[in-house]
C-alpha cells in the first residue's frame, strides 16, 4: 500500500464518519418536532454501543483489530432538526478495522452488515449499496432501542483493490438521570466561533456557494443555527448551519440534486445520506481542506445545510 495514496482517503473517511449530519436523523434520530424523552446513563449507552460493535466483528474472518477513533464518546445531542436546545446528550463510538489486508476492507463491511441483519436490526435505507463508489456505506439501526450504525469502507488503492474500513454506532439522544426537562436547558449547544478566523471564513464561503446553488430562499436563523466552534474526534473545527424555507417535495429533490451536481463538478467526494423519512440528502467531502458539507431535508420540508471545516486549512474557501 502506498502511504501517499492512503492519507487523503483515510482523512476524508475520518471526517465523513465523525461529523454528525445536522437534522438528517430527526429529533433523537426518530423524526418529529418534540425532543424525545429517552433516559439512560452514559455508561449504559457506551456499553450498548460497544455490544453492537462486538456483534459486528465477532464472526469476522479475517479477524480485524479494533482501533478506537477519538477519546470523547459522549457529546451534545446535535442529530436533530427541531432547532431546540436541551440537556440531552448522545454517545458515538467509532472504530477503524486494522490488522487485515486492505483488500479485505469491503468484505469486512459486508460481514458487519450480515451480522447485524442476523440480530434482527434494520436498514435505514432500501439496503442498496453502491459498492463501486468511493465510500460504500451500510446504514442500519437497532430495534427497539434505536441505536444507529454505519459500516464504511473507503478505497485507498483502486488498482490493487485495497481500502480501509470502520464501524460507527450512535445512540439516540438521551436525557441523563438527574438532568432537567429536555425542553428547557442551556441554548448554547456549541461554543461561539470567531467569525474572522480563517476556518470561519472558509465555512461561510462554502455556505455562500451552497446558497447560490440551491436557488431557494433562506429561512430566518433558528436557535441552534449559525456559526459555532465544535470539537470532533479529529480535532477543533468550525461548524456553520442554516436552513431554507419549507419546500415542496419536488423543490426539495431539485435543490438537493443541484447541490450534488455542484459538489461533483467542483471535485468533492459525494455520497448519498439517508434520512429517517427517506427524504433526499447528500454528504460531500472536500479532499484538500477536509471540509464536510451536508444537505438534508427535515420533516418540516426545509432543506438543512451544515458545513464543518477543521481549523487547519487554507486561508479561505477560494484558495
C-alpha positions as CSV (number, residue, x, y, z in Angstrom):
1,X,0.0,0.0,0.0
2,X,1.3,3.4,-0.9
3,X,1.2,5.7,2.2
4,X,0.9,8.8,0.0
5,X,-2.3,7.4,-1.6
6,X,-3.7,6.3,1.8
7,X,-3.5,9.7,3.5
8,X,-6.2,11.6,1.6
9,X,-8.7,8.7,1.5
10,X,-8.2,8.0,5.2
11,X,-8.6,11.6,6.2
12,X,-11.7,12.1,4.2
13,X,-13.2,8.8,5.6
14,X,-12.5,10.0,9.1
15,X,-14.1,13.4,8.6
16,X,-17.1,11.8,6.8
17,X,-17.9,9.3,9.6
18,X,-17.1,11.7,12.5
19,X,-19.2,14.7,11.6
20,X,-22.9,14.3,12.5
21,X,-25.4,15.2,9.9
22,X,-27.4,18.1,11.4
23,X,-31.0,17.3,11.0
24,X,-30.6,14.1,9.0
25,X,-31.7,11.8,11.7
26,X,-34.6,13.9,13.0
27,X,-35.0,14.5,16.7
28,X,-33.1,11.9,18.6
29,X,-32.9,10.0,15.2
30,X,-36.6,9.1,15.1
31,X,-38.2,12.2,13.5
32,X,-40.8,14.6,14.9
33,X,-40.5,18.1,16.3
34,X,-40.7,17.4,20.1
35,X,-37.5,16.3,21.9
36,X,-37.6,12.6,22.6
37,X,-37.6,11.7,26.3
38,X,-35.1,8.8,26.4
39,X,-33.5,8.3,29.8
40,X,-30.3,6.3,30.3
41,X,-26.9,6.9,31.7
42,X,-23.7,7.5,29.7
43,X,-22.2,4.1,30.7
44,X,-25.3,2.2,29.6
45,X,-25.2,4.0,26.2
46,X,-21.5,3.3,25.8
47,X,-21.9,-0.4,26.9
48,X,-24.7,-0.9,24.4
49,X,-22.8,0.8,21.6
50,X,-19.8,-1.5,22.4
51,X,-22.1,-4.5,22.3
52,X,-23.3,-3.6,18.8
53,X,-19.7,-3.2,17.6
54,X,-18.9,-6.5,19.1
55,X,-21.8,-8.2,17.4
56,X,-20.5,-7.0,14.0
57,X,-16.9,-8.2,14.5
58,X,-17.4,-11.4,16.5
59,X,-17.6,-13.7,13.5
60,X,-15.4,-11.7,11.1
61,X,-12.8,-13.6,9.0
62,X,-10.0,-12.5,8.9
63,X,-10.5,-11.1,12.4
64,X,-9.5,-7.4,12.5
65,X,-8.1,-5.4,15.3
66,X,-10.3,-2.6,16.6
67,X,-8.6,0.8,16.7
68,X,-10.7,3.4,18.7
69,X,-11.0,6.7,16.9
70,X,-11.4,9.6,19.3
71,X,-11.4,10.0,23.1
72,X,-14.7,11.6,24.0
73,X,-17.7,9.4,23.0
74,X,-20.3,11.5,24.9
75,X,-21.3,14.8,23.4
76,X,-24.2,17.2,23.0
77,X,-27.2,16.0,21.1
78,X,-26.9,17.5,17.6
79,X,-28.7,14.9,15.4
80,X,-32.0,16.7,15.2
81,X,-33.9,19.3,13.3
82,X,-36.2,20.9,15.8
83,X,-33.7,23.7,16.4
84,X,-34.3,23.4,20.1
85,X,-31.7,23.1,22.8
86,X,-31.8,20.9,25.9
87,X,-29.8,18.8,28.2
88,X,-29.8,15.7,26.1
89,X,-26.5,14.0,25.0
90,X,-25.6,11.1,22.8
91,X,-22.8,8.6,22.5
92,X,-20.9,8.0,19.3
93,X,-18.3,5.2,19.1
94,X,-16.1,4.8,16.0
95,X,-13.6,2.0,15.4
96,X,-11.2,1.6,12.5
97,X,-10.7,-2.0,11.5
98,X,-7.0,-2.7,11.2
99,X,-4.6,-5.6,11.0
100,X,-6.0,-7.3,7.9
101,X,-5.1,-6.9,4.2
102,X,-6.5,-3.8,2.6
103,X,-8.2,-6.0,0.0
104,X,-10.5,-7.3,2.8
105,X,-11.9,-3.9,3.8
106,X,-15.1,-4.2,1.7
107,X,-15.6,-7.8,2.8
108,X,-15.5,-6.7,6.5
109,X,-18.2,-4.2,5.9
110,X,-20.4,-6.8,4.2
111,X,-19.8,-9.2,7.2
112,X,-20.8,-6.4,9.6
113,X,-24.0,-5.9,7.7
114,X,-24.8,-9.6,7.7
115,X,-24.1,-10.0,11.4
116,X,-26.4,-7.1,12.2
117,X,-29.1,-8.5,10.0
118,X,-28.9,-11.8,11.8
119,X,-29.5,-9.9,15.1
120,X,-32.8,-8.5,13.6
121,X,-31.5,-5.0,13.0
122,X,-33.0,-3.0,10.2
123,X,-31.7,-1.0,7.2
124,X,-32.1,2.8,7.4
125,X,-32.3,2.8,3.6
126,X,-33.5,0.3,0.9
127,X,-30.4,-1.7,1.5
128,X,-29.0,-1.0,-1.9
129,X,-25.3,0.0,-1.6
130,X,-23.1,1.3,-4.4
131,X,-20.2,-1.0,-3.8
132,X,-18.3,0.6,-6.7
133,X,-18.4,4.1,-5.1
134,X,-15.6,5.8,-3.2
135,X,-17.1,5.1,0.2
136,X,-19.7,2.3,0.2
137,X,-21.6,2.6,3.4
138,X,-24.2,0.4,5.1
139,X,-26.7,2.3,7.3
140,X,-28.6,0.3,9.9
141,X,-30.4,0.7,13.2
142,X,-31.4,-1.4,16.2
143,X,-34.9,-2.1,17.4
144,X,-36.4,-1.3,19.7
145,X,-33.7,0.9,21.4
146,X,-32.9,2.9,18.2
147,X,-29.1,2.9,18.1
148,X,-27.9,3.9,14.6
149,X,-24.8,2.3,13.0
150,X,-22.7,2.7,9.9
151,X,-20.2,0.3,8.4
152,X,-18.0,2.2,6.0
153,X,-15.3,1.1,3.5
154,X,-13.1,3.6,1.7
155,X,-10.9,3.0,-1.4
156,X,-7.2,3.6,-0.9
157,X,-5.8,2.0,-4.0
158,X,-8.4,1.0,-6.6
159,X,-5.9,-0.7,-8.9
160,X,-5.0,-3.1,-6.1
161,X,-8.4,-3.3,-4.6
162,X,-7.2,-2.0,-1.3
163,X,-9.2,0.0,1.2
164,X,-9.9,0.9,4.8
165,X,-13.0,0.1,6.9
166,X,-14.6,1.5,10.0
167,X,-17.7,0.9,12.2
168,X,-19.7,3.7,13.9
169,X,-22.5,3.4,16.4
170,X,-24.5,6.4,17.6
171,X,-27.0,6.2,20.5
172,X,-30.3,8.0,20.4
173,X,-30.3,11.4,22.1
174,X,-31.0,10.7,25.8
175,X,-31.5,12.7,29.0
176,X,-29.1,11.5,31.7
177,X,-30.6,10.8,35.1
178,X,-30.8,13.9,37.2
179,X,-30.9,16.3,34.3
180,X,-33.8,18.7,33.7
181,X,-36.5,18.6,31.1
182,X,-35.4,18.1,27.6
183,X,-37.4,21.2,26.7
184,X,-35.6,23.7,29.0
185,X,-31.9,24.0,29.2
186,X,-28.8,25.9,28.1
187,X,-29.4,27.1,24.5
188,X,-25.7,27.0,23.6
189,X,-25.0,23.6,22.0
190,X,-21.6,24.7,20.9
191,X,-19.0,27.4,21.7
192,X,-19.2,30.7,19.8
193,X,-16.8,30.8,16.9
194,X,-14.6,33.7,15.9
195,X,-16.2,34.8,12.6
196,X,-12.9,36.4,11.5
197,X,-10.8,33.2,11.8
198,X,-9.6,31.5,8.5
199,X,-11.7,28.4,9.3
200,X,-14.9,30.5,9.8
201,X,-14.3,32.4,6.6
202,X,-13.8,29.1,4.8
203,X,-17.0,27.6,6.2
204,X,-19.0,30.8,5.4
205,X,-17.6,30.8,1.9
206,X,-18.7,27.3,1.2
207,X,-22.2,28.0,2.7
208,X,-22.5,31.1,0.4
209,X,-21.8,28.9,-2.6
210,X,-24.2,26.3,-1.5
211,X,-26.9,29.0,-1.0
212,X,-26.3,30.2,-4.6
213,X,-26.5,26.6,-5.9
214,X,-29.7,25.6,-4.1
215,X,-31.5,28.5,-5.6
216,X,-34.1,28.9,-2.9
217,X,-34.5,31.4,-0.1
218,X,-33.1,31.0,3.3
219,X,-35.3,30.9,6.4
220,X,-34.7,33.3,9.3
221,X,-31.9,32.0,11.5
222,X,-33.3,29.5,14.0
223,X,-32.0,28.8,17.6
224,X,-29.0,26.5,17.3
225,X,-28.1,27.6,13.8
226,X,-25.3,29.8,12.7
227,X,-21.5,29.7,13.3
228,X,-20.1,27.7,16.1
229,X,-16.9,26.1,17.4
230,X,-17.0,22.3,17.7
231,X,-14.7,19.6,18.8
232,X,-14.9,16.3,16.9
233,X,-12.7,13.2,17.5
234,X,-10.4,14.6,14.8
235,X,-9.8,18.0,16.5
236,X,-11.3,21.5,16.6
237,X,-13.5,22.6,13.7
238,X,-15.9,25.4,12.7
239,X,-19.5,24.4,12.1
240,X,-22.0,26.6,10.1
241,X,-25.6,25.6,9.8
242,X,-28.6,27.2,8.2
243,X,-31.9,26.2,6.6
244,X,-34.2,27.1,3.7
245,X,-37.8,28.0,3.9
246,X,-40.1,24.9,3.7
247,X,-40.3,23.5,0.2
248,X,-42.5,21.1,-1.7
249,X,-41.1,17.6,-2.3
250,X,-40.4,18.4,-5.9
251,X,-38.5,21.6,-4.9
252,X,-36.6,19.6,-2.2
253,X,-35.5,17.0,-4.7
254,X,-34.3,19.6,-7.2
255,X,-32.4,21.6,-4.6
256,X,-30.6,18.5,-3.3
257,X,-29.8,17.4,-6.9
258,X,-28.4,20.8,-7.7
259,X,-26.1,20.6,-4.6
260,X,-25.0,17.1,-5.6
261,X,-24.1,18.2,-9.1
262,X,-22.2,21.3,-7.8
263,X,-20.1,19.1,-5.4
264,X,-19.3,16.6,-8.1
265,X,-18.3,19.3,-10.6
266,X,-16.2,21.0,-8.0
267,X,-14.2,17.9,-7.2
268,X,-15.8,17.0,-3.9
269,X,-16.3,13.3,-3.0
270,X,-20.0,12.8,-2.7
271,X,-22.2,10.1,-1.3
272,X,-26.0,9.9,-0.5
273,X,-27.1,10.5,3.1
274,X,-30.1,8.6,4.3
275,X,-32.7,10.3,6.4
276,X,-35.3,8.9,8.8
277,X,-38.2,9.8,6.4
278,X,-36.4,8.7,3.3
279,X,-36.1,12.3,2.0
280,X,-33.1,13.1,-0.2
281,X,-29.8,14.1,1.3
282,X,-26.1,14.2,0.4
283,X,-22.8,14.5,2.2
284,X,-19.7,15.7,0.4
285,X,-16.1,15.9,1.4
286,X,-13.6,18.4,0.1
287,X,-10.4,16.3,-0.1
288,X,-7.8,19.2,0.0
289,X,-9.1,21.0,3.1
290,X,-11.1,18.1,4.6
291,X,-14.3,20.2,4.8
292,X,-17.5,18.2,5.0
293,X,-20.8,19.6,3.8
294,X,-24.2,18.0,4.5
295,X,-27.5,18.7,2.8
296,X,-30.6,17.1,4.2
297,X,-34.4,17.6,4.2
298,X,-36.1,17.9,7.5
299,X,-39.6,16.7,8.3
300,X,-40.8,20.4,8.1
301,X,-39.9,20.5,4.4
302,X,-36.9,22.8,4.9
303,X,-33.5,21.9,3.4
304,X,-30.9,21.9,6.1
305,X,-27.3,22.8,5.4
306,X,-24.3,22.1,7.6
307,X,-20.6,22.9,6.7
308,X,-17.8,21.7,9.0
309,X,-14.2,22.6,8.4
310,X,-11.1,22.0,10.5
311,X,-9.0,24.9,11.8
312,X,-6.1,23.6,9.8
313,X,-6.5,24.6,6.2
314,X,-6.1,27.3,3.5
315,X,-6.9,30.9,4.5
316,X,-10.3,30.9,2.7
317,X,-12.6,28.8,0.6
318,X,-11.2,30.5,-2.5
319,X,-7.7,29.1,-2.0
